[in-house]
Amino acid sequence: MIRTLAAALLSLALLAGPGHAAGPAAELTAAPDAWRLAYDSMDGPTVAATYTPDATLWGSVSRERTIGTAAIAAYFGRTRPGVAATSVTFGEYSLREVAPGVAVASGLYTFHRRMADGRASADPSRFSMTFLRGADGLWRIADHHSSRLPAAP
C-alpha cells in the first residue's frame, strides 16, 4: 500500500514538473514587454507607470538607488544629450510567479541608443525585476536591478 502510494505521488510530481507545468499567466508575461515599450518611449512618466508607487530601481547608470515613481520618472526622463532614440531588447530571461501576486524575472537585455548624428551603440546588460500584481490586476515592478554585463574573460 505504501509503495503504491509513493509510486502514485512520484508519478504526479513528475507530471507536474517543469516539462509539464503551466507557464505564467498572459497578464504576467506581458509585464516585461510593457516595461520595454514604456522604456522605448523615452518618456519618464510612461516608464514610471510600470512601477509600484514605492518601487526601488538600481539603474545601470546610477550610483544610488532611485525610489518611488517620481524619482523613477526623473531617472528615465533625464536629458540624454545627442540621443535621438533609445530602445531595449530582451535576451534570454526567466519569469516565474513565486507566490500569488509576486513574480520574479531575471536575465539579459541590451540597451540601444541611436544618436542624432546616426551613430548607434548597444550596452549588453543583466537585470532582475520583482513584479507585484495590484488590486487592479496589473503587474508592476516593485524592485528592479540593472547592471552592465561584464566583458567575457
C-alpha positions in Angstrom: 0.0 0.0 0.0 2.7 2.5 1.0 4.8 1.6 -2.1 1.7 2.1 -4.3 1.0 5.5 -2.7 4.7 6.5 -3.0 4.7 5.5 -6.7 1.5 7.4 -7.4 2.9 10.6 -5.7 6.1 10.3 -7.6 4.2 10.0 -10.9 2.2 13.1 -10.0 5.3 15.0 -9.1 6.9 14.1 -12.4 3.8 15.1 -14.4 3.8 18.4 -12.6 7.5 19.1 -13.2 9.0 21.8 -15.4 8.3 20.0 -18.6 4.5 19.9 -18.0 4.0 22.9 -15.7 1.7 25.7 -16.9 3.6 28.8 -17.8 2.9 32.2 -16.3 -0.5 33.8 -17.0 -0.6 36.0 -20.1 -1.0 39.1 -17.9 2.3 38.4 -16.2 4.2 37.5 -19.4 3.1 40.9 -20.8 4.6 42.8 -17.9 8.2 42.8 -19.1 7.1 43.8 -22.6 5.0 46.7 -21.2 8.1 48.0 -19.5 10.1 47.6 -22.7 7.5 49.6 -24.7 7.5 52.3 -22.0 11.3 52.5 -22.0 11.4 52.8 -25.8 9.1 55.8 -25.5 11.8 57.9 -23.8 9.1 59.4 -21.6 9.9 59.2 -17.9 6.2 59.2 -16.6 5.3 56.5 -19.0 8.1 54.3 -17.7 7.3 55.2 -14.1 3.7 54.0 -14.6 5.1 50.4 -14.9 6.4 50.6 -11.3 4.7 50.5 -7.9 4.5 53.8 -6.1 7.3 52.8 -3.7 9.4 50.9 -6.2 13.2 50.7 -5.9 15.4 50.9 -9.0 19.1 50.2 -9.1 19.7 51.7 -12.6 22.7 50.8 -14.8 23.9 54.4 -14.9 23.2 55.4 -11.3 25.4 55.1 -8.3 22.5 55.2 -5.9 19.0 53.7 -5.6 16.1 55.5 -7.2 13.0 55.2 -5.0 9.3 56.0 -5.9 7.6 56.8 -9.2 8.5 60.5 -9.2 12.2 59.7 -8.9 11.9 56.8 -11.4 10.2 59.2 -13.9 13.1 61.6 -13.5 15.6 58.9 -14.0 14.1 57.6 -17.2 13.1 61.1 -18.4 16.6 62.7 -17.9 18.1 64.6 -20.8 20.5 62.5 -22.9 22.5 64.9 -25.0 22.7 63.9 -28.6 20.5 60.8 -28.2 17.7 60.6 -30.8 16.2 57.3 -29.7 16.6 54.6 -27.1 15.3 51.0 -27.0 15.8 47.8 -25.2 15.7 44.2 -26.5 15.3 41.2 -24.2 17.6 38.3 -24.5 17.2 35.1 -22.5 15.4 35.5 -19.3 13.2 33.6 -16.8 9.9 34.7 -15.4 8.0 32.9 -12.6 5.3 33.6 -10.1 6.9 32.7 -6.8 3.8 33.4 -4.7 0.3 34.6 -5.5 0.7 38.1 -6.9 4.5 38.1 -6.7 6.8 37.3 -9.7 10.4 37.5 -10.4 12.1 38.0 -13.8 15.9 37.8 -14.4 18.1 37.6 -17.4 19.7 39.6 -20.1 18.7 42.7 -22.1 20.5 45.1 -24.3 20.1 48.9 -24.3 20.3 50.5 -27.7 21.0 54.2 -28.5 20.7 56.0 -31.8 22.5 59.3 -31.8 21.3 62.4 -33.6 24.3 62.1 -36.0 23.3 58.5 -36.9 25.8 56.6 -34.8 24.4 53.7 -32.8 25.6 51.9 -29.6 24.5 48.9 -27.6 25.1 48.0 -24.0 24.5 44.4 -23.1 23.2 44.2 -19.5 21.6 41.9 -17.0 18.6 42.5 -14.8 16.2 41.3 -12.2 12.7 42.6 -11.7 10.2 41.8 -8.9 6.6 42.3 -10.0 3.6 42.7 -7.8 0.0 42.3 -9.0 -2.0 45.3 -8.0 -5.7 45.4 -6.9 -6.4 46.4 -10.5 -4.9 43.2 -11.7 -1.9 44.9 -13.4 1.6 43.7 -12.7 4.0 46.4 -11.8 7.7 46.4 -10.9 8.4 46.8 -7.2 12.2 46.2 -7.4 14.5 46.5 -10.4 18.2 45.9 -10.6 20.1 46.5 -13.8 23.8 46.4 -14.5 26.1 46.2 -17.5 27.2 42.8 -18.5 30.9 42.3 -17.8 33.2 41.6 -20.7 33.9 38.0 -21.3 37.2 36.8 -19.7 
